[in-house]
Amino acid sequence: MFHPSHFAAVLLFALFASTVFGITMRDTPVRMFRYGAYCFLLFVGSAIVLSWVMLLIAR
Amino acid sequence: MSTTPNKPVAGKKSDQGFVYLPLIVGWLVPGGGHFLQGKWVRGTLLAVSVVAMFVLGLAMQGKLYTSMQEPLDMLGVAGDLCNGLLYLVSRVAGLGGQPIQTTVADYGTKFIVVAGLLNIIAAVDAHNLRTGRKQ
């Protein structure tokens, strides 16, 4: 069985979702790659920011 | 970083054959709609993404929704059904039948549903390629 950490699960989720978003939302390979990278950074970045926000709220 | 959406492309092959075939094949087999149209690299990347997400979801002991009694379960079934043959084969094989008991299993259940939703996005993209809305 596979037991990733929460952050590893976020990274995997972001990788696969960004790949599909990049390919389906843009026309050319370069734009696909750039949009996929943009989505990946947004997924991971927002997860990190929200994690800090939740930590601060919990204190 | 460019986030400009695609511009609509004039339809050039919308009148040829059954235009919904890539949509149906893409739903049943992840990436299949793109393979039908010779988009091998795109189809492979889409197939790998959807199948990997589905398999990792099962490996995390995620649950395949089967019950239609609760509204949220119905949405889960709808999301899981979007995986096409992956869902049907897994159901027949008896995978994903265990209840969710760990946090990781909950992640896995979400992975399976999202894999289905991504598969539908990919199938609609294949349909758009077929109708000429996208290049």
N, CA and C atoms of all chains as a GROMACS GRO file, in nm:
protein
  582
    1MET      N    1   0.084  -0.120   0.000
    1MET     CA    2   0.000   0.000   0.000
    1MET      C    3   0.088   0.125   0.000
    2PHE      N    4   0.028   0.235  -0.033
    2PHE     CA    5   0.101   0.360  -0.051
    2PHE      C    6   0.053   0.460   0.055
    3HIS      N    7   0.147   0.510   0.136
    3HIS     CA    8   0.110   0.601   0.245
    3HIS      C    9   0.192   0.729   0.237
    4PRO      N   10   0.157   0.819   0.146
    4PRO     CA   11   0.235   0.944   0.135
    4PRO      C   12   0.201   1.039   0.250
    5SER      N   13   0.292   1.133   0.273
    5SER     CA   14   0.260   1.241   0.368
    5SER      C   15   0.158   1.333   0.302
    6HIS      N   16   0.102   1.422   0.380
    6HIS     CA   17   0.003   1.516   0.325
    6HIS      C   18   0.067   1.600   0.214
    7PHE      N   19   0.190   1.648   0.238
    7PHE     CA   20   0.254   1.733   0.138
    7PHE      C   21   0.288   1.654   0.011
    8ALA      N   22   0.330   1.529   0.027
    8ALA     CA   23   0.358   1.446  -0.092
    8ALA      C   24   0.229   1.424  -0.172
    9ALA      N   25   0.117   1.406  -0.101
    9ALA     CA   26  -0.010   1.390  -0.170
    9ALA      C   27  -0.046   1.518  -0.245
   10VAL      N   28  -0.018   1.633  -0.184
   10VAL     CA   29  -0.044   1.762  -0.252
   10VAL      C   30   0.040   1.772  -0.378
   11LEU      N   31   0.168   1.735  -0.368
   11LEU     CA   32   0.256   1.744  -0.484
   11LEU      C   33   0.208   1.653  -0.598
   12LEU      N   34   0.169   1.530  -0.565
   12LEU     CA   35   0.120   1.438  -0.667
   12LEU      C   36  -0.009   1.490  -0.730
   13PHE      N   37  -0.100   1.534  -0.645
   13PHE     CA   38  -0.227   1.588  -0.695
   13PHE      C   39  -0.200   1.706  -0.789
   14ALA      N   40  -0.113   1.799  -0.747
   14ALA     CA   41  -0.083   1.917  -0.827
   14ALA      C   42  -0.018   1.878  -0.959
   15LEU      N   43   0.071   1.780  -0.956
   15LEU     CA   44   0.141   1.738  -1.077
   15LEU      C   45   0.043   1.685  -1.182
   16PHE      N   46  -0.044   1.593  -1.141
   16PHE     CA   47  -0.135   1.531  -1.237
   16PHE      C   48  -0.242   1.630  -1.284
   17ALA      N   49  -0.298   1.705  -1.192
   17ALA     CA   50  -0.402   1.801  -1.232
   17ALA      C   51  -0.344   1.909  -1.323
   18SER      N   52  -0.222   1.956  -1.293
   18SER     CA   53  -0.160   2.060  -1.376
   18SER      C   54  -0.129   2.008  -1.515
   19THR      N   55  -0.088   1.883  -1.524
   19THR     CA   56  -0.061   1.824  -1.656
   19THR      C   57  -0.187   1.826  -1.742
   20VAL      N   58  -0.299   1.782  -1.684
   20VAL     CA   59  -0.424   1.780  -1.762
   20VAL      C   60  -0.469   1.922  -1.793
   21PHE      N   61  -0.461   2.012  -1.696
   21PHE     CA   62  -0.503   2.151  -1.722
   21PHE      C   63  -0.418   2.212  -1.834
   22GLY      N   64  -0.287   2.193  -1.827
   22GLY     CA   65  -0.199   2.252  -1.928
   22GLY      C   66  -0.233   2.203  -2.068
   23ILE      N   67  -0.251   2.071  -2.082
   23ILE     CA   68  -0.276   2.015  -2.215
   23ILE      C   69  -0.413   2.057  -2.269
   24THR      N   70  -0.512   2.063  -2.182
   24THR     CA   71  -0.648   2.086  -2.231
   24THR      C   72  -0.684   2.234  -2.244
   25MET      N   73  -0.613   2.321  -2.174
   25MET     CA   74  -0.654   2.462  -2.175
   25MET      C   75  -0.574   2.549  -2.272
   26ARG      N   76  -0.469   2.495  -2.330
   26ARG     CA   77  -0.386   2.575  -2.421
   26ARG      C   78  -0.362   2.500  -2.552
   27ASP      N   79  -0.316   2.574  -2.656
   27ASP     CA   80  -0.305   2.517  -2.790
   27ASP      C   81  -0.167   2.463  -2.826
   28THR      N   82  -0.064   2.538  -2.791
   28THR     CA   83   0.069   2.500  -2.837
   28THR      C   84   0.149   2.438  -2.722
   29PRO      N   85   0.246   2.351  -2.755
   29PRO     CA   86   0.323   2.285  -2.649
   29PRO      C   87   0.390   2.381  -2.551
   30VAL      N   88   0.444   2.492  -2.600
   30VAL     CA   89   0.511   2.586  -2.510
   30VAL      C   90   0.410   2.648  -2.413
   31ARG      N   91   0.295   2.688  -2.467
   31ARG     CA   92   0.193   2.749  -2.380
   31ARG      C   93   0.134   2.645  -2.285
   32MET      N   94   0.123   2.521  -2.333
   32MET     CA   95   0.074   2.414  -2.244
   32MET      C   96   0.168   2.397  -2.125
   33PHE      N   97   0.299   2.392  -2.154
   33PHE     CA   98   0.397   2.373  -2.047
   33PHE      C   99   0.393   2.490  -1.949
   34ARG      N  100   0.388   2.611  -2.004
   34ARG     CA  101   0.389   2.729  -1.916
   34ARG      C  102   0.263   2.734  -1.829
   35TYR      N  103   0.149   2.702  -1.888
   35TYR     CA  104   0.025   2.706  -1.810
   35TYR      C  105   0.023   2.593  -1.706
   36GLY      N  106   0.075   2.476  -1.745
   36GLY     CA  107   0.083   2.365  -1.650
   36GLY      C  108   0.171   2.400  -1.532
   37ALA      N  109   0.288   2.463  -1.561
   37ALA     CA  110   0.378   2.504  -1.453
   37ALA      C  111   0.312   2.609  -1.364
   38TYR      N  112   0.240   2.701  -1.428
   38TYR     CA  113   0.168   2.806  -1.353
   38TYR      C  114   0.065   2.743  -1.259
   39CYS      N  115  -0.013   2.647  -1.309
   39CYS     CA  116  -0.114   2.580  -1.225
   39CYS      C  117  -0.047   2.504  -1.112
   40PHE      N  118   0.065   2.437  -1.142
   40PHE     CA  119   0.134   2.360  -1.039
   40PHE      C  120   0.179   2.452  -0.925
   41LEU      N  121   0.239   2.566  -0.963
   41LEU     CA  122   0.286   2.659  -0.861
   41LEU      C  123   0.168   2.713  -0.779
   42LEU      N  124   0.057   2.740  -0.846
   42LEU     CA  125  -0.060   2.791  -0.773
   42LEU      C  126  -0.115   2.686  -0.676
   43PHE      N  127  -0.123   2.560  -0.723
   43PHE     CA  128  -0.170   2.451  -0.635
   43PHE      C  129  -0.083   2.441  -0.510
   44VAL      N  130   0.048   2.427  -0.534
   44VAL     CA  131   0.140   2.404  -0.422
   44VAL      C  132   0.152   2.528  -0.335
   45GLY      N  133   0.163   2.644  -0.401
   45GLY     CA  134   0.176   2.769  -0.327
   45GLY      C  135   0.054   2.796  -0.239
   46SER      N  136  -0.064   2.775  -0.295
   46SER     CA  137  -0.184   2.802  -0.214
   46SER      C  138  -0.195   2.703  -0.099
   47ALA      N  139  -0.151   2.578  -0.121
   47ALA     CA  140  -0.155   2.480  -0.012
   47ALA      C  141  -0.062   2.523   0.101
   48ILE      N  142   0.057   2.574   0.066
   48ILE     CA  143   0.152   2.618   0.169
   48ILE      C  144   0.098   2.740   0.244
   49VAL      N  145   0.045   2.836   0.167
   49VAL     CA  146  -0.008   2.959   0.230
   49VAL      C  147  -0.125   2.923   0.322
   50LEU      N  148  -0.218   2.840   0.275
   50LEU     CA  149  -0.334   2.804   0.358
   50LEU      C  150  -0.290   2.726   0.482
   51SER      N  151  -0.184   2.645   0.468
   51SER     CA  152  -0.134   2.572   0.584
   51SER      C  153  -0.087   2.668   0.693
   52TRP      N  154  -0.012   2.771   0.651
   52TRP     CA  155   0.035   2.870   0.749
   52TRP      C  156  -0.082   2.945   0.810
   53VAL      N  157  -0.180   2.981   0.726
   53VAL     CA  158  -0.298   3.053   0.778
   53VAL      C  159  -0.370   2.968   0.883
   54MET      N  160  -0.387   2.839   0.853
   54MET     CA  161  -0.456   2.752   0.949
   54MET      C  162  -0.375   2.737   1.078
   55LEU      N  163  -0.241   2.732   1.064
   55LEU     CA  164  -0.157   2.722   1.183
   55LEU      C  165  -0.173   2.845   1.271
   56LEU      N  166  -0.175   2.963   1.206
   56LEU     CA  167  -0.187   3.087   1.282
   56LEU      C  168  -0.326   3.099   1.346
   57ILE      N  169  -0.429   3.053   1.274
   57ILE     CA  170  -0.564   3.057   1.330
   57ILE      C  171  -0.575   2.964   1.450
   58ALA      N  172  -0.508   2.851   1.444
   58ALA     CA  173  -0.518   2.750   1.550
   58ALA      C  174  -0.452   2.795   1.678
   59ARG      N  175  -0.360   2.894   1.670
   59ARG     CA  176  -0.289   2.938   1.791
   59ARG      C  177  -0.375   3.031   1.875
   60MET      N  178   0.398   3.538  -1.688
   60MET     CA  179   0.348   3.405  -1.725
   60MET      C  180   0.216   3.419  -1.800
   61SER      N  181   0.208   3.356  -1.918
   61SER     CA  182   0.089   3.371  -2.001
   61SER      C  183  -0.026   3.285  -1.951
   62THR      N  184  -0.138   3.349  -1.928
   62THR     CA  185  -0.257   3.273  -1.889
   62THR      C  186  -0.373   3.304  -1.983
   63THR      N  187  -0.340   3.356  -2.100
   63THR     CA  188  -0.445   3.390  -2.197
   63THR      C  189  -0.513   3.264  -2.246
   64PRO      N  190  -0.646   3.258  -2.239
   64PRO     CA  191  -0.714   3.136  -2.285
   64PRO      C  192  -0.704   3.118  -2.435
   65ASN      N  193  -0.739   2.997  -2.478
   65ASN     CA  194  -0.735   2.967  -2.620
   65ASN      C  195  -0.834   3.052  -2.697
   66LYS      N  196  -0.794   3.089  -2.820
   66LYS     CA  197  -0.889   3.156  -2.908
   66LYS      C  198  -0.965   3.050  -2.985
   67PRO      N  199  -1.095   3.072  -3.013
   67PRO     CA  200  -1.170   2.974  -3.090
   67PRO      C  201  -1.114   2.962  -3.231
   68VAL      N  202  -1.104   2.840  -3.278
   68VAL     CA  203  -1.052   2.813  -3.412
   68VAL      C  204  -1.168   2.776  -3.501
   69ALA      N  205  -1.166   2.825  -3.623
   69ALA     CA  206  -1.276   2.795  -3.716
   69ALA      C  207  -1.285   2.645  -3.739
   70GLY      N  208  -1.405   2.590  -3.727
   70GLY     CA  209  -1.424   2.446  -3.746
   70GLY      C  210  -1.389   2.403  -3.888
   71LYS      N  211  -1.310   2.297  -3.899
   71LYS     CA  212  -1.269   2.255  -4.033
   71LYS      C  213  -1.308   2.112  -4.062
   72LYS      N  214  -1.339   2.032  -3.957
   72LYS     CA  215  -1.374   1.894  -3.986
   72LYS      C  216  -1.497   1.851  -3.906
   73SER      N  217  -1.585   1.949  -3.877
   73SER     CA  218  -1.698   1.919  -3.792
   73SER      C  219  -1.804   1.835  -3.862
   74ASP      N  220  -1.800   1.828  -3.995
   74ASP     CA  221  -1.905   1.756  -4.065
   74ASP      C  222  -1.864   1.614  -4.101
   75GLN      N  223  -1.745   1.572  -4.060
   75GLN     CA  224  -1.697   1.441  -4.102
   75GLN      C  225  -1.722   1.336  -3.994
   76GLY      N  226  -1.807   1.238  -4.023
   76GLY     CA  227  -1.825   1.126  -3.933
   76GLY      C  228  -1.896   1.160  -3.804
   77PHE      N  229  -1.882   1.070  -3.707
   77PHE     CA  230  -1.949   1.082  -3.578
   77PHE      C  231  -1.860   1.164  -3.485
   78VAL      N  232  -1.899   1.289  -3.461
   78VAL     CA  233  -1.810   1.380  -3.388
   78VAL      C  234  -1.800   1.347  -3.239
   79TYR      N  235  -1.892   1.266  -3.188
   79TYR     CA  236  -1.888   1.234  -3.045
   79TYR      C  237  -1.803   1.110  -3.014
   80LEU      N  238  -1.750   1.047  -3.118
   80LEU     CA  239  -1.669   0.926  -3.093
   80LEU      C  240  -1.548   0.954  -3.004
   81PRO      N  241  -1.469   1.061  -3.030
   81PRO     CA  242  -1.356   1.087  -2.939
   81PRO      C  243  -1.400   1.114  -2.795
   82LEU      N  244  -1.516   1.177  -2.780
   82LEU     CA  245  -1.568   1.204  -2.645
   82LEU      C  246  -1.598   1.073  -2.572
   83ILE      N  247  -1.664   0.982  -2.641
   83ILE     CA  248  -1.702   0.855  -2.579
   83ILE      C  249  -1.579   0.768  -2.552
   84VAL      N  250  -1.492   0.759  -2.653
   84VAL     CA  251  -1.370   0.678  -2.636
   84VAL      C  252  -1.281   0.738  -2.527
   85GLY      N  253  -1.273   0.872  -2.526
   85GLY     CA  254  -1.192   0.940  -2.425
   85GLY      C  255  -1.246   0.918  -2.284
   86TRP      N  256  -1.377   0.906  -2.273
   86TRP     CA  257  -1.436   0.877  -2.141
   86TRP      C  258  -1.404   0.733  -2.100
   87LEU      N  259  -1.423   0.639  -2.193
   87LEU     CA  260  -1.402   0.497  -2.159
   87LEU      C  261  -1.255   0.466  -2.132
   88VAL      N  262  -1.166   0.520  -2.216
   88VAL     CA  263  -1.022   0.493  -2.203
   88VAL      C  264  -0.949   0.627  -2.189
   89PRO      N  265  -0.888   0.655  -2.076
   89PRO     CA  266  -0.818   0.784  -2.061
   89PRO      C  267  -0.717   0.808  -2.174
   90GLY      N  268  -0.728   0.922  -2.238
   90GLY     CA  269  -0.639   0.956  -2.350
   90GLY      C  270  -0.682   0.897  -2.482
   91GLY      N  271  -0.781   0.810  -2.482
   91GLY     CA  272  -0.822   0.741  -2.605
   91GLY      C  273  -0.874   0.834  -2.712
   92GLY      N  274  -0.943   0.940  -2.672
   92GLY     CA  275  -0.994   1.036  -2.770
   92GLY      C  276  -0.882   1.106  -2.845
   93HIS      N  277  -0.772   1.130  -2.777
   93HIS     CA  278  -0.657   1.193  -2.842
   93HIS      C  279  -0.583   1.093  -2.929
   94PHE      N  280  -0.573   0.968  -2.882
   94PHE     CA  281  -0.508   0.865  -2.964
   94PHE      C  282  -0.583   0.847  -3.096
   95LEU      N  283  -0.716   0.853  -3.093
   95LEU     CA  284  -0.797   0.837  -3.214
   95LEU      C  285  -0.760   0.939  -3.320
   96GLN      N  286  -0.716   1.056  -3.274
   96GLN     CA  287  -0.687   1.166  -3.368
   96GLN      C  288  -0.538   1.184  -3.392
   97GLY      N  289  -0.461   1.086  -3.349
   97GLY     CA  290  -0.318   1.089  -3.374
   97GLY      C  291  -0.240   1.182  -3.283
   98LYS      N  292  -0.301   1.230  -3.174
   98LYS     CA  293  -0.230   1.316  -3.078
   98LYS      C  294  -0.167   1.226  -2.973
   99TRP      N  295  -0.058   1.160  -3.013
   99TRP     CA  296  -0.001   1.055  -2.928
   99TRP      C  297   0.062   1.109  -2.801
  100VAL      N  298   0.136   1.218  -2.811
  100VAL     CA  299   0.205   1.271  -2.692
  100VAL      C  300   0.104   1.324  -2.591
  101ARG      N  301   0.010   1.404  -2.640
  101ARG     CA  302  -0.094   1.458  -2.550
  101ARG      C  303  -0.174   1.343  -2.487
  102GLY      N  304  -0.212   1.248  -2.570
  102GLY     CA  305  -0.291   1.136  -2.520
  102GLY      C  306  -0.215   1.056  -2.414
  103THR      N  307  -0.086   1.035  -2.440
  103THR     CA  308  -0.006   0.958  -2.344
  103THR      C  309   0.005   1.032  -2.210
  104LEU      N  310   0.033   1.164  -2.217
  104LEU     CA  311   0.044   1.241  -2.093
  104LEU      C  312  -0.088   1.242  -2.016
  105LEU      N  313  -0.199   1.257  -2.088
  105LEU     CA  314  -0.329   1.256  -2.022
  105LEU      C  315  -0.359   1.119  -1.961
  106ALA      N  316  -0.329   1.014  -2.039
  106ALA     CA  317  -0.355   0.878  -1.989
  106ALA      C  318  -0.272   0.850  -1.865
  107VAL      N  319  -0.144   0.886  -1.870
  107VAL     CA  320  -0.057   0.861  -1.755
  107VAL      C  321  -0.108   0.937  -1.632
  108SER      N  322  -0.148   1.063  -1.652
  108SER     CA  323  -0.196   1.143  -1.539
  108SER      C  324  -0.320   1.083  -1.477
  109VAL      N  325  -0.420   1.051  -1.560
  109VAL     CA  326  -0.547   1.000  -1.507
  109VAL      C  327  -0.530   0.861  -1.446
  110VAL      N  328  -0.460   0.772  -1.518
  110VAL     CA  329  -0.444   0.635  -1.467
  110VAL      C  330  -0.360   0.634  -1.339
  111ALA      N  331  -0.253   0.716  -1.338
  111ALA     CA  332  -0.168   0.720  -1.218
  111ALA      C  333  -0.247   0.771  -1.098
  112MET      N  334  -0.328   0.873  -1.122
  112MET     CA  335  -0.407   0.927  -1.010
  112MET      C  336  -0.507   0.823  -0.959
  113PHE      N  337  -0.569   0.751  -1.052
  113PHE     CA  338  -0.666   0.648  -1.013
  113PHE      C  339  -0.597   0.534  -0.937
  114VAL      N  340  -0.486   0.487  -0.991
  114VAL     CA  341  -0.415   0.375  -0.928
  114VAL      C  342  -0.358   0.415  -0.792
  115LEU      N  343  -0.301   0.536  -0.785
  115LEU     CA  344  -0.250   0.583  -0.655
  115LEU      C  345  -0.363   0.595  -0.553
  116GLY      N  346  -0.480   0.639  -0.601
  116GLY     CA  347  -0.596   0.647  -0.512
  116GLY      C  348  -0.632   0.511  -0.455
  117LEU      N  349  -0.632   0.411  -0.541
  117LEU     CA  350  -0.661   0.275  -0.493
  117LEU      C  351  -0.549   0.225  -0.400
  118ALA      N  352  -0.423   0.259  -0.434
  118ALA     CA  353  -0.311   0.215  -0.352
  118ALA      C  354  -0.315   0.280  -0.213
  119MET      N  355  -0.375   0.397  -0.205
  119MET     CA  356  -0.391   0.463  -0.074
  119MET      C  357  -0.513   0.409   0.000
  120GLN      N  358  -0.569   0.302  -0.051
  120GLN     CA  359  -0.687   0.238   0.008
  120GLN      C  360  -0.810   0.328   0.000
  121GLY      N  361  -0.814   0.406  -0.112
  121GLY     CA  362  -0.932   0.489  -0.135
  121GLY      C  363  -1.053   0.404  -0.168
  122LYS      N  364  -1.170   0.463  -0.147
  122LYS     CA  365  -1.295   0.389  -0.165
  122LYS      C  366  -1.356   0.422  -0.301
  123LEU      N  367  -1.409   0.319  -0.368
  123LEU     CA  368  -1.490   0.342  -0.487
  123LEU      C  369  -1.635   0.354  -0.441
  124TYR      N  370  -1.698   0.464  -0.476
  124TYR     CA  371  -1.838   0.484  -0.434
  124TYR      C  372  -1.929   0.386  -0.507
  125THR      N  373  -2.021   0.326  -0.433
  125THR     CA  374  -2.117   0.233  -0.494
  125THR      C  375  -2.260   0.267  -0.454
  126SER      N  376  -2.277   0.321  -0.335
  126SER     CA  377  -2.411   0.347  -0.284
  126SER      C  378  -2.468   0.475  -0.343
  127MET      N  379  -2.597   0.476  -0.371
  127MET     CA  380  -2.664   0.596  -0.423
  127MET      C  381  -2.765   0.649  -0.323
  128GLN      N  382  -2.751   0.613  -0.194
  128GLN     CA  383  -2.855   0.649  -0.098
  128GLN      C  384  -2.840   0.792  -0.046
  129GLU      N  385  -2.719   0.838  -0.026
  129GLU     CA  386  -2.695   0.974   0.024
  129GLU      C  387  -2.660   1.065  -0.095
  130PRO      N  388  -2.700   1.192  -0.089
  130PRO     CA  389  -2.668   1.284  -0.200
  130PRO      C  390  -2.518   1.294  -0.227
  131LEU      N  391  -2.437   1.301  -0.121
  131LEU     CA  392  -2.292   1.310  -0.142
  131LEU      C  393  -2.237   1.183  -0.205
  132ASP      N  394  -2.295   1.068  -0.168
  132ASP     CA  395  -2.253   0.942  -0.230
  132ASP      C  396  -2.288   0.940  -0.378
  133MET      N  397  -2.403   0.999  -0.413
  133MET     CA  398  -2.441   1.004  -0.554
  133MET      C  399  -2.340   1.086  -0.634
  134LEU      N  400  -2.295   1.197  -0.574
  134LEU     CA  401  -2.193   1.278  -0.643
  134LEU      C  402  -2.063   1.199  -0.656
  135GLY      N  403  -2.032   1.122  -0.551
  135GLY     CA  404  -1.912   1.038  -0.557
  135GLY      C  405  -1.920   0.934  -0.666
  136VAL      N  406  -2.037   0.871  -0.678
  136VAL     CA  407  -2.055   0.772  -0.784
  136VAL      C  408  -2.041   0.839  -0.922
  137ALA      N  409  -2.100   0.959  -0.935
  137ALA     CA  410  -2.091   1.030  -1.063
  137ALA      C  411  -1.944   1.060  -1.096
  138GLY      N  412  -1.869   1.107  -0.996
  138GLY     CA  413  -1.728   1.136  -1.020
  138GLY      C  414  -1.650   1.010  -1.054
  139ASP      N  415  -1.677   0.902  -0.983
  139ASP     CA  416  -1.606   0.776  -1.009
  139ASP      C  417  -1.640   0.721  -1.146
  140LEU      N  418  -1.768   0.734  -1.187
  140LEU     CA  419  -1.809   0.682  -1.318
  140LEU      C  420  -1.737   0.754  -1.433
  141CYS      N  421  -1.693   0.876  -1.407
  141CYS     CA  422  -1.621   0.951  -1.511
  141CYS      C  423  -1.488   0.884  -1.547
  142ASN      N  424  -1.443   0.790  -1.465
  142ASN     CA  425  -1.320   0.716  -1.497
  142ASN      C  426  -1.340   0.612  -1.607
  143GLY      N  427  -1.464   0.589  -1.646
  143GLY     CA  428  -1.492   0.496  -1.755
  143GLY      C  429  -1.460   0.352  -1.720
  144LEU      N  430  -1.384   0.286  -1.807
  144LEU     CA  431  -1.356   0.144  -1.787
  144LEU      C  432  -1.272   0.118  -1.662
  145LEU      N  433  -1.190   0.216  -1.622
  145LEU     CA  434  -1.109   0.198  -1.500
  145LEU      C  435  -1.200   0.168  -1.381
  146TYR      N  436  -1.310   0.242  -1.372
  146TYR     CA  437  -1.404   0.223  -1.260
  146TYR      C  438  -1.473   0.088  -1.272
  147LEU      N  439  -1.521   0.058  -1.393
  147LEU     CA  440  -1.597  -0.066  -1.410
  147LEU      C  441  -1.509  -0.188  -1.382
  148VAL      N  442  -1.386  -0.187  -1.436
  148VAL     CA  443  -1.296  -0.301  -1.415
  148VAL      C  444  -1.261  -0.314  -1.267
  149SER      N  445  -1.237  -0.200  -1.201
  149SER     CA  446  -1.202  -0.206  -1.058
  149SER      C  447  -1.318  -0.259  -0.976
  150ARG      N  448  -1.440  -0.219  -1.012
  150ARG     CA  449  -1.558  -0.271  -0.940
  150ARG      C  450  -1.569  -0.422  -0.958
  151VAL      N  451  -1.552  -0.467  -1.084
  151VAL     CA  452  -1.561  -0.610  -1.111
  151VAL      C  453  -1.452  -0.686  -1.035
  152ALA      N  454  -1.332  -0.625  -1.026
  152ALA     CA  455  -1.221  -0.690  -0.957
  152ALA      C  456  -1.233  -0.681  -0.805
  153GLY      N  457  -1.332  -0.609  -0.757
  153GLY     CA  458  -1.353  -0.599  -0.612
  153GLY      C  459  -1.258  -0.504  -0.543
  154LEU      N  460  -1.201  -0.409  -0.619
  154LEU     CA  461  -1.108  -0.313  -0.557
  154LEU      C  462  -1.186  -0.195  -0.498
  155GLY      N  463  -1.125  -0.129  -0.401
  155GLY     CA  464  -1.184  -0.008  -0.345
  155GLY      C  465  -1.313  -0.031  -0.268
  156GLY      N  466  -1.331  -0.150  -0.215
  156GLY     CA  467  -1.456  -0.180  -0.145
  156GLY      C  468  -1.451  -0.156   0.005
  157GLN      N  469  -1.331  -0.133   0.057
  157GLN     CA  470  -1.317  -0.122   0.203
  157GLN      C  471  -1.358   0.019   0.250
  158PRO      N  472  -1.411   0.030   0.373
  158PRO     CA  473  -1.449   0.163   0.424
  158PRO      C  474  -1.325   0.247   0.454
  159ILE      N  475  -1.345   0.379   0.454
  159ILE     CA  476  -1.234   0.471   0.481
  159ILE      C  477  -1.203   0.471   0.630
  160GLN      N  478  -1.078   0.434   0.664
  160GLN     CA  479  -1.041   0.428   0.806
  160GLN      C  480  -0.922   0.516   0.841
  161THR      N  481  -0.850   0.563   0.740
  161THR     CA  482  -0.733   0.648   0.768
  161THR      C  483  -0.743   0.776   0.687
  162THR      N  484  -0.662   0.874   0.727
  162THR     CA  485  -0.659   1.000   0.653
  162THR      C  486  -0.611   0.978   0.510
  163VAL      N  487  -0.509   0.893   0.496
  163VAL     CA  488  -0.456   0.866   0.362
  163VAL      C  489  -0.562   0.801   0.273
  164ALA      N  490  -0.646   0.715   0.330
  164ALA     CA  491  -0.754   0.654   0.252
  164ALA      C  492  -0.853   0.760   0.204
  165ASP      N  493  -0.872   0.865   0.285
  165ASP     CA  494  -0.959   0.975   0.242
  165ASP      C  495  -0.896   1.051   0.126
  166TYR      N  496  -0.763   1.074   0.133
  166TYR     CA  497  -0.694   1.135   0.018
  166TYR      C  498  -0.715   1.048  -0.106
  167GLY      N  499  -0.700   0.917  -0.088
  167GLY     CA  500  -0.711   0.825  -0.202
  167GLY      C  501  -0.849   0.831  -0.265
  168THR      N  502  -0.952   0.842  -0.182
  168THR     CA  503  -1.088   0.852  -0.236
  168THR      C  504  -1.102   0.978  -0.321
  169LYS      N  505  -1.044   1.087  -0.274
  169LYS     CA  506  -1.049   1.213  -0.351
  169LYS      C  507  -0.968   1.201  -0.478
  170PHE      N  508  -0.854   1.132  -0.472
  170PHE     CA  509  -0.773   1.112  -0.592
  170PHE      C  510  -0.855   1.041  -0.700
  171ILE      N  511  -0.932   0.939  -0.660
  171ILE     CA  512  -1.011   0.862  -0.756
  171ILE      C  513  -1.119   0.949  -0.820
  172VAL      N  514  -1.189   1.027  -0.739
  172VAL     CA  515  -1.294   1.113  -0.794
  172VAL      C  516  -1.234   1.218  -0.887
  173VAL      N  517  -1.124   1.281  -0.845
  173VAL     CA  518  -1.064   1.386  -0.927
  173VAL      C  519  -1.006   1.326  -1.056
  174ALA      N  520  -0.954   1.203  -1.050
  174ALA     CA  521  -0.907   1.138  -1.173
  174ALA      C  522  -1.022   1.130  -1.273
  175GLY      N  523  -1.142   1.097  -1.225
  175GLY     CA  524  -1.258   1.092  -1.314
  175GLY      C  525  -1.291   1.228  -1.373
  176LEU      N  526  -1.286   1.332  -1.290
  176LEU     CA  527  -1.319   1.465  -1.340
  176LEU      C  528  -1.215   1.512  -1.442
  177LEU      N  529  -1.088   1.482  -1.416
  177LEU     CA  530  -0.984   1.517  -1.513
  177LEU      C  531  -1.003   1.439  -1.643
  178ASN      N  532  -1.049   1.314  -1.631
  178ASN     CA  533  -1.073   1.232  -1.750
  178ASN      C  534  -1.182   1.294  -1.837
  179ILE      N  535  -1.285   1.349  -1.774
  179ILE     CA  536  -1.392   1.413  -1.851
  179ILE      C  537  -1.340   1.540  -1.920
  180ILE      N  538  -1.256   1.617  -1.850
  180ILE     CA  539  -1.196   1.735  -1.913
  180ILE      C  540  -1.117   1.694  -2.037
  181ALA      N  541  -1.040   1.584  -2.023
  181ALA     CA  542  -0.960   1.535  -2.136
  181ALA      C  543  -1.049   1.488  -2.250
  182ALA      N  544  -1.161   1.421  -2.216
  182ALA     CA  545  -1.251   1.371  -2.320
  182ALA      C  546  -1.318   1.488  -2.394
  183VAL      N  547  -1.355   1.592  -2.322
  183VAL     CA  548  -1.415   1.710  -2.387
  183VAL      C  549  -1.310   1.779  -2.475
  184ASP      N  550  -1.185   1.780  -2.431
  184ASP     CA  551  -1.078   1.837  -2.513
  184ASP      C  552  -1.063   1.759  -2.643
  185ALA      N  553  -1.074   1.626  -2.635
  185ALA     CA  554  -1.067   1.544  -2.756
  185ALA      C  555  -1.183   1.577  -2.850
  186HIS      N  556  -1.301   1.600  -2.792
  186HIS     CA  557  -1.417   1.638  -2.872
  186HIS      C  558  -1.393   1.774  -2.940
  187ASN      N  559  -1.334   1.866  -2.867
  187ASN     CA  560  -1.304   1.998  -2.926
  187ASN      C  561  -1.203   1.988  -3.038
  188LEU      N  562  -1.107   1.898  -3.023
  188LEU     CA  563  -1.011   1.874  -3.132
  188LEU      C  564  -1.084   1.820  -3.254
  189ARG      N  565  -1.178   1.731  -3.228
  189ARG     CA  566  -1.251   1.666  -3.338
  189ARG      C  567  -1.339   1.766  -3.415
  190THR      N  568  -1.402   1.857  -3.340
  190THR     CA  569  -1.490   1.952  -3.405
  190THR      C  570  -1.415   2.072  -3.464
  191GLY      N  571  -1.286   2.084  -3.433
  191GLY     CA  572  -1.208   2.194  -3.487
  191GLY      C  573  -1.207   2.318  -3.398
  192ARG      N  574  -1.267   2.310  -3.282
  192ARG     CA  575  -1.264   2.425  -3.190
  192ARG      C  576  -1.125   2.448  -3.134
  193LYS      N  577  -1.044   2.342  -3.134
  193LYS     CA  578  -0.908   2.352  -3.082
  193LYS      C  579  -0.815   2.283  -3.180
  194GLN      N  580  -0.690   2.330  -3.183
  194GLN     CA  581  -0.592   2.271  -3.275
  194GLN      C  582  -0.510   2.165  -3.205
   0.00000   0.00000   0.00000
